[in-house]
């Protein structure tokens, strides 16, 4: 659960889809988007899971899927004129990254 809107996070997820893991890490390291740091930590977690749990070769890994989903939306209220209130929505997003090992031919 990451404190950002799904639309903003999806821009970063689109930039790493289908790329090699090292290229995706460089893309996220040099991205100017704030959420890129969060996505980088999720990608590094996926890489270590692939290496330790599934015994995959890190150099052959490719980002197969990177998709973003909605999570909860916190609702807050701001007082406005004449006793009214303005609704403020603070969205959260979640990201799922799937890696696969590229076949060497």
MARDOBA-861065 format. One record per residue (C-alpha): residue number from 1; residue in one letter; x, y, z. Coordinates in steps of 0.5 Angstrom, whole numbers. Example, Ala and Ser with C-alpha at 12.3 -4.5 7.8 and 13.67 -1.06 7.14 Angstrom:
# MARDOBA-861065
   num   residuo      px      py      pz
     1         a      25      -9      16
     2         s      27      -2      14
END
This chain:
# MARDOBA-861065
   num   residuo      px      py      pz
     1         x       0       0       0
     2         x       3       6      -2
     3         x       1      13      -1
     4         x       0      16      -8
     5         x      -6      16     -13
     6         x      -6      10     -18
     7         x      -6      14     -24
     8         x       1      17     -22
     9         x       4      10     -20
    10         x       2       7     -27
    11         x       6      12     -31
    12         x      12       9     -27
    13         x      10       2     -28
    14         x       9       3     -36
    15         x      16       5     -36
    16         x      19      -1     -33
    17         x      14      -6     -37
    18         x      18     -11     -41
    19         x      25      -9     -40
    20         x      31     -13     -37
    21         x      31     -12     -29
    22         x      38      -8     -29
    23         x      35      -3     -35
    24         x      29      -3     -30
    25         x      33      -1     -24
    26         x      37       4     -28
    27         x      30       7     -31
    28         x      27       8     -23
    29         x      34      10     -20
    30         x      34      16     -25
    31         x      27      18     -25
    32         x      24      24     -23
    33         x      18      22     -20
    34         x      17      21     -13
    35         x      14      14     -13
    36         x      19      11     -17
    37         x      23      10     -10
    38         x      17       6      -8
    39         x      17       2     -14
    40         x      24       1     -14
    41         x      24      -2      -7
    42         x      18      -7     -10
    43         x      22      -9     -16
    44         x      29     -10     -11
    45         x      24     -15      -7
    46         x      22     -19     -13
    47         x      29     -20     -15
    48         x      31     -22      -9
    49         x      25     -27      -8
    50         x      26     -30     -15
    51         x      34     -31     -13
    52         x      33     -34      -6
    53         x      26     -37      -7
    54         x      26     -40     -14
    55         x      33     -40     -16
    56         x      33     -36     -22
    57         x      39     -33     -26
    58         x      38     -25     -24
    59         x      42     -23     -31
    60         x      36     -27     -35
    61         x      30     -24     -31
    62         x      25     -19     -35
    63         x      19     -15     -32
    64         x      14     -19     -35
    65         x       8     -15     -31
    66         x       8      -9     -27
    67         x       1      -7     -26
    68         x      -2      -2     -21
    69         x      -9      -3     -17
    70         x     -13       2     -13
    71         x     -13       1      -5
    72         x     -17       5       0
    73         x     -18      12       0
    74         x     -18      16       6
    75         x     -23      21       6
    76         x     -22      28      10
    77         x     -26      34      10
    78         x     -24      42      10
    79         x     -28      47      13
    80         x     -31      52       8
    81         x     -35      58       8
    82         x     -42      59      10
    83         x     -41      52      15
    84         x     -40      48       9
    85         x     -35      43       8
    86         x     -30      41       2
    87         x     -29      33       1
    88         x     -21      31       0
    89         x     -20      24      -2
    90         x     -13      22      -1
    91         x     -12      15      -5
    92         x      -7       9      -4
    93         x      -5       5      -9
    94         x      -2      -2     -10
    95         x       3      -5     -15
    96         x       5     -12     -17
    97         x      11     -14     -21
    98         x      12     -21     -24
    99         x      19     -23     -27
   100         x      20     -28     -31
   101         x      27     -31     -34
   102         x      28     -30     -41
   103         x      30     -36     -45
   104         x      37     -36     -48
   105         x      37     -39     -55
END
